[in-house]
Each structure stands twice: as structure tokens, then as C-alpha cells.
Amino acid sequence: EICETVTVLRDGRVSGSGNMADFSREDIIKFIIGESKEKEIPKRTAQVGNVVVKAEHISGEKLPHDVSFEVHSGEVLGIWGLMGSGRSETIRAMFGLDARAGGRVSLNTDGELKQVSSTKLLEKSGYVTENRHKDGLFLTQPLWKNNSAASLRQFASKALKVLNPKKEMAAADEMKERLNIKAPDMKILASQLSGGNQQKVVFSKWLQRRPDFFVLDEPTRGVDVGSKNEIHVKVAELANDGAAVLLISSEIEEILTLSDRVLVMNKGRIVA
């Protein structure tokens, strides 16, 4: 939009350089990721079903103020607002990560909405936080441990609850293929990956849990255009598989591309 010339780096080398007027958007994408064809976001095929999560009058100590909404199965509900609008604070208050001043949350359990504690809601959800380095990954641990971190019960023996590393490794390898995580193997440290591949590992951690409710807070922040496209495809697939997805983003295009309904927040309240 504003440049006369461009130089693109990939894997430590110049992959393309020249006058911007000579390049199309597809050319730039090819320089960045090595291919020009973006994956098409699948058409939404799932029917919007029952309410999975219902938030009522959620308030925090500072933000938000009296926020209520429902998220249905097979639906992507977008929350859009500028930084400081109370988007992330709403979710953190629901999950009990920040102090909640008021309100309650109900979760669909065995076909019936029942009020649940913050801890119970967090146990039954997948939560891609807005800062993967701060609270999304164990950066000093290998990828296979990150993958199973939220689902340890799946890999523990029934009697003594001893973890089975071979099962953890096998599950991580499956996720590597499923999410196209670009790494030599799942034994390398999370800190050694690019931003886009780190974000895919965050996704793998919650997909391994197989929850019915996903919260995705700025899921494509700081990732390359190729990984961004792959994550958008995965979000649509989650809803098509019947999950309830709450998408928080500051990017209007991302919200409009993926959401079925949109809530707009300003100063801690839903204004539209």
C-alpha cells in the first residue's frame, strides 16, 4: 500500500526483491511462503445448534461491564473491539483468570445448560490466549510435551496415573501432520519454531483435549500469511465439526471472514 520497493526474506535468504509495482499480492505471498496458492476456507456446512456456553452479566473489577452472550454449537461468534475495549478481559473474567465482580456462566452438560465454576469452564474449554509466549506455550519444553500439556489424563495409566511418553509422542506426531507444523520432529523446543508454527502448537494442545468450546484470542497475531491462512481454515473446520467457537480479533477482515455473528465492544460493554 505505501512502499515503492520491497525485499522479502525466507529462511535467512532474499526470496524476492524489486519494485512493488511489478508484483501482485500473489507474488508477495509466494516470496513469503514459497507458494502462491492460499488454501480456500471451507464453506460452513454445520447447522448452528444448541447453546454450548451462556454468559450472563459478566463484570470485572475494571472491565468488562455487564456483558451477556450465548455461543452455539457449529457457530463462530466474533468479538471485535480496539485494544482496551474489554474483549480479552471478558474471557479472563469468565475463566476466573481475572477477578470477576459479577455474573455467571452456564455450560451445556449432557444436553442441559448448567451453571459452572470458572475452574470447571476452563477444564472443558480450549483457550488460545492472545500472547503465546506469556501463557500459551512452555517455550523451554519439547513440542510433544506442549501438545499433551492440557490432556494428561489421556496419556496416564488407569491405576497409578503414570504418564506414557510413547503415547504422548505418537499423538504429537499425528498433530504435526494434521496441522502441518514445520519442524524436524516433535522433540525440538517450542522456542526454536517460527511464530506461525508456535501458534500451530498452541492449537494442537487444545485440539488434543477435544473440547466443545474454543476461545481464540487474536489467533493469528504475529504469524506469517501462510500460517494465518491455515489457521483460518482450521477455525472453519472446528465449527463445521460442531464446536462452539468464540473468536476475538482486532482485525475486521478476520472477523468478517470467519464469524457468523459479531459482538462489538467499546469501553467494556457490548454496543452492537
MOJOLIN-V258238 format. One record per pair of residues at least 4 apart in sequence whose C-alpha atoms are under 6 Angstrom apart, sorted by the first residue. I is the first residue (numbers start at 1). J is the second residue. D is the distance in whole Angstrom. If there is no record, write none. Layout:
BEGIN
I:J:D  I:J:D
END
This chain:
BEGIN
4:19:6  4:20:5  5:18:6  5:19:4  5:20:5  6:17:6  6:18:6  6:20:6  7:16:6  7:17:4  8:14:6  8:15:6  8:16:5  9:13:5  9:14:5  9:15:6  10:15:6  15:31:5  16:31:6  23:27:6  26:36:5  29:36:6  30:34:5  30:35:4  30:36:4  33:226:6  41:233:5  44:240:6  45:240:6  46:74:5  46:240:5  48:73:6  48:74:5  48:75:6  49:72:6  49:73:5  50:72:5  50:73:6  51:71:6  51:72:4  52:71:6  52:72:5  52:73:6  52:107:6  52:108:5  53:70:6  53:71:5  53:106:6  53:107:5  54:70:4  54:105:6  54:106:5  55:68:5  55:69:5  55:105:5  56:68:4  56:103:5  56:104:5  57:66:4  57:67:5  57:68:5  57:103:5  58:66:5  58:67:5  58:102:6  58:103:4  59:64:5  59:65:5  59:66:5  59:100:6  59:101:5  59:102:5  60:64:5  60:100:5  60:101:5  61:101:6  63:86:6  63:268:5  64:86:5  64:90:6  64:268:4  65:268:5  65:269:6  72:244:5  73:242:5  73:243:5  73:244:4  74:239:4  74:240:6  74:242:4  74:243:5  74:244:6  75:239:6  75:244:5  76:245:5  76:246:6  76:259:5  76:260:5  77:246:5  77:247:6  77:259:6  77:261:5  77:262:6  78:246:6  78:247:5  78:248:6  78:255:6  78:259:5  78:262:5  79:248:5  79:262:6  79:263:5  79:264:6  80:249:6  80:250:6  80:264:5  81:85:6  81:264:6  81:265:5  85:265:6  85:266:5  85:267:5  85:268:5  86:90:6  86:268:4  92:96:6  92:97:5  92:98:5  93:98:5  93:100:5  95:118:5  95:122:6  96:118:5  105:115:6  106:113:6  106:114:5  106:115:4  106:116:6  107:113:5  107:114:5  108:112:5  108:113:4  124:211:6  125:211:5  125:213:5  125:214:6  126:206:5  126:214:5  127:214:6  127:215:5  128:216:5  128:217:6  129:217:5  130:217:5  130:218:5  132:136:4  132:137:6  133:137:6  139:190:5  139:191:5  140:189:6  141:189:5  142:187:5  142:188:5  142:189:4  142:190:6  143:186:5  143:187:6  143:189:6  143:190:6  144:169:6  144:172:5  144:186:5  145:149:6  147:172:6  147:204:6  147:205:4  148:152:6  151:209:5  155:163:5  155:164:6  156:161:5  156:162:5  156:163:4  157:161:5  157:162:5  175:179:6  176:180:6  176:181:5  181:197:6  193:197:6  193:198:6  195:223:5  196:223:4  196:227:5  204:208:6  212:243:5  213:243:6  213:244:5  213:245:6  214:245:5  215:246:5  216:247:5  217:248:5  218:248:6  218:249:5  220:228:6  238:243:6  239:243:5  253:257:6  255:259:6  263:272:6  264:270:6  264:271:6  264:272:5  265:269:5  265:270:4  265:271:6
END
